[in-house]
């Protein structure tokens, strides 16, 4: 599994309500996205940074999502180019399912 952390600096600070409104408008696009296991949207406490934390089956799945048009849409919607960081997930803990999972 791969975690991708996508962040961008906002042109103006957002409240939680503003962030939720924007994120709710884009969230349906990620339902059924090939290779995407889970996505968490976030906004910083100061409201000046936002983004998403994605859990992907493979890096190739993530890169396919973030290619071409996606970057342009994100830059236009949020007023900044996204910064994407990838990390391998060797072990995860799920307290809802009460399991520890490798890979």
C-alpha positions as CSV (number, residue, x, y, z in Angstrom):
1,X,0.0,0.0,0.0
2,X,1.0,3.6,-0.6
3,X,0.1,6.7,1.3
4,X,0.0,9.9,-0.8
5,X,-0.2,13.2,1.1
6,X,-1.3,16.1,-1.1
7,X,-1.0,19.6,0.2
8,X,-1.5,23.1,-1.1
9,X,-1.2,26.6,0.3
10,X,-4.5,28.4,0.1
11,X,-4.8,32.0,-1.2
12,X,-7.0,32.8,1.8
13,X,-7.6,31.0,5.1
14,X,-10.6,28.7,5.3
15,X,-12.9,27.9,8.1
16,X,-13.8,24.3,8.7
17,X,-17.3,25.1,7.2
18,X,-15.7,26.5,4.1
19,X,-13.4,23.6,3.7
20,X,-16.2,21.1,4.2
21,X,-18.3,22.8,1.6
22,X,-15.5,22.6,-1.0
23,X,-14.5,19.1,-0.1
24,X,-18.1,17.8,-0.2
25,X,-18.3,19.1,-3.8
26,X,-15.3,17.1,-4.9
27,X,-15.6,13.9,-2.7
28,X,-18.1,12.1,-5.1
29,X,-15.4,12.1,-7.8
30,X,-13.3,9.7,-5.7
31,X,-16.0,7.1,-5.0
32,X,-15.1,4.0,-7.0
33,X,-11.7,5.5,-8.1
34,X,-9.6,2.5,-9.2
35,X,-7.0,1.6,-6.6
36,X,-8.1,4.2,-4.0
37,X,-8.8,2.5,-0.6
38,X,-9.5,5.7,1.4
39,X,-9.2,9.4,1.3
40,X,-9.2,12.0,4.1
41,X,-9.5,15.6,3.4
42,X,-7.9,18.1,5.8
43,X,-7.4,21.8,6.5
44,X,-4.7,23.0,8.8
45,X,-5.7,24.6,12.2
46,X,-4.6,28.0,10.8
47,X,-6.8,27.4,7.7
48,X,-3.9,28.4,5.3
49,X,-3.2,24.8,4.1
50,X,-5.4,22.0,2.9
51,X,-5.2,18.8,1.1
52,X,-5.8,15.1,1.2
53,X,-4.3,11.9,2.7
54,X,-4.9,9.0,0.3
55,X,-4.4,5.3,0.8
56,X,-3.7,3.6,-2.5
57,X,-3.3,0.0,-3.5
58,X,-0.2,0.9,-5.6
59,X,1.8,4.0,-6.5
60,X,0.8,3.5,-10.2
61,X,-2.9,3.9,-9.2
62,X,-2.0,7.2,-7.4
63,X,0.1,8.5,-10.3
64,X,-2.7,7.7,-12.7
65,X,-5.1,9.8,-10.6
66,X,-2.8,12.7,-10.3
67,X,-1.8,12.9,-13.9
68,X,-2.6,15.7,-16.3
69,X,-6.1,17.2,-15.9
70,X,-6.3,16.5,-12.1
71,X,-3.3,18.9,-11.4
72,X,-4.9,21.7,-13.5
73,X,-8.3,21.3,-11.8
74,X,-6.7,21.3,-8.3
75,X,-4.5,24.3,-9.1
76,X,-7.5,26.2,-10.4
77,X,-9.9,25.2,-7.6
78,X,-7.5,25.9,-4.7
79,X,-5.2,28.6,-6.3
80,X,-2.0,26.7,-5.9
81,X,-0.1,23.8,-7.4
82,X,-0.4,20.6,-5.2
83,X,2.6,19.1,-3.5
84,X,2.5,15.3,-3.5
85,X,4.5,13.1,-1.1
86,X,4.5,9.3,-1.3
87,X,5.3,6.8,1.4
88,X,5.2,3.0,1.7
89,X,2.9,1.4,4.3
90,X,4.6,-1.6,5.7
91,X,2.2,-2.1,8.6
92,X,-1.2,-0.6,9.5
93,X,-3.4,-0.7,12.6
94,X,-7.2,-0.7,12.2
95,X,-9.0,-0.2,15.5
96,X,-12.4,-0.4,13.9
97,X,-11.8,-3.9,12.5
98,X,-9.4,-4.6,15.4
99,X,-6.6,-5.8,13.1
100,X,-2.9,-5.2,12.4
101,X,-2.1,-5.7,8.7
102,X,1.2,-6.0,6.8
103,X,1.5,-4.1,3.5
